[in-house]
Amino acid sequence: MNELSFAVPLWVWAAVTVGIGVMLAVDLIAHRDNHVIGFREAALWSGLWIAIGLGFGLILWAWQGGDAGSTYYAGYLIEKALSIDNVFVFALVFSFFAVPDAYQHKVLFWGVIGALAARLVFIFIGAELLQVFFWTAYLFGAFLIWTGWKMAVSKDEEVHPDRNPVVRLVKKLIPIDPRFHGDRFFIRVSGKRVATLLFVVLVAVEATDLIFAVDSVAAVLAMTTNTFIVWTANAFAVLGLRSLYFCLAGLLRRFQYLHYGLAVLLAFAGVKLILSETPVGKLPIPLTLGVIVVTVTVSIAWSLIATRGQDGETHTGTDHQDGTAEPTPAADSRPASSTTSHRTEGPPS
C-alpha cells in the first residue's frame, strides 16, 4: 500500500473544508430558482468542477511532491470514473419516481452533501482499520473484487428503488404524502408534518449512495491510507456529481460497456490492496494511473463506437407544471443500461 505520510496542519484541513462549503453554497445559489438544467449549463459547471479538482492536484504536487500529487490523481480519476456509475442509478431513481426535471437538482444537491459526510466517516474508519489490522487489506480487497465481479455480471437485474430497506423503513416511521409538492421535502397537513414524495426520492438517493461510498472509499484506500489525499480525491470528484448527472443523463444509453471497465477498476483496486500486504508490495502509482486511464478510455470508446448512430436521449423525469406527478414506474421507463443494479438495494428485509 502507498504509505504516504506527511503532516497536514489543522488550518489546511479547515481551509479545504471551508472551500468545499463555499463551493456548495455557490452551487446552491446558482440554482435556487429550480430551473431545468440543460446540457450546455451542465457542461460548463462540469468543466469548472473538473478544473478545480485537477487544480487541487497541482497544488498538492507543488506542496508535497510528485508521489502525493500522482496518488491524488489516481484516487480522483478512479472516483470520477465510479461516479459515472452513480449517474446510471440516479437516472433510474428519478425515472422510477417520475421526478420533475426542475426538482432533480435539489435532490442531487442534498445528495452530494450526504455523500460527502458518508465518505468522510468511511475514510477515517477504513484508514484506521488498514493501519491497525493488516488483515483488513485482504477483506477490503476481496470485497472490491467481489463488487467488480457483481458489476460485470448483473447488468440485466431488475432494480426497485422503493424496495430499498432504508426507504421502506422511512415509509414506516414517517407519514408520507405520495405526491410532489413543488420542491418541498415536508409539508403540513392538518397541523401534522408530512414528508412528500420528493423526500422519499432523496432517501432513495442517499441510501443508494451509502453503497457507492463503501465501494469508492475502499477503491481509493487501495491507493493510499493518507486520509487527507483520500478525502480530497473523493470530495473534489463528488462535488461535480450533480453537473455530471445533467451532462450524461441524455447519453446513458450509449455507455453500454462502461460497467465492464468499472468492474475491472474495482477488481484491480482489490488486487492492488491485497498485494500491498504480500512480498510483492505496493504497485507503483504510475502503473496505477496508466491502468485507470487506459481502462476508462477503452470502455468509453468501445461503448461509443458500438452505439454509434443510436439516439442516446434518456427521459429522466416528468416535467409537470404543478409538480404533482404521481410515481409511475413502468418497464420501459428504466434506463437502457442498468449497470449498477447490484449496488442499489440492500439485503432483502
Salt bridges, closest charged atoms under 4 A:
ASP27 OD1 - HIS31 ND1 3.36
ASP27 OD2 - HIS105 NE2 3.81
ASP27 OD1 - ARG242 NH2 2.92
ASP33 OD1 - HIS35 ND1 2.57
GLU41 OE2 - HIS31 NE2 3.06
GLU41 OE1 - HIS35 NE2 3.00
GLU79 OE2 - ARG119 NE 3.48
ASP85 OD2 - ARG343 NH1 2.15
GLU157 OE2 - LYS150 NZ 3.68
GLU158 OE1 - ARG334 NH1 3.56
ASP177 OD1 - ARG179 NE 3.13
ASP177 OD2 - HIS181 NE2 3.07
ASP183 OD2 - LYS106 NZ 3.79
ASP209 OD2 - ARG119 NH1 2.80
ASP215 OD2 - ARG343 NE 2.63
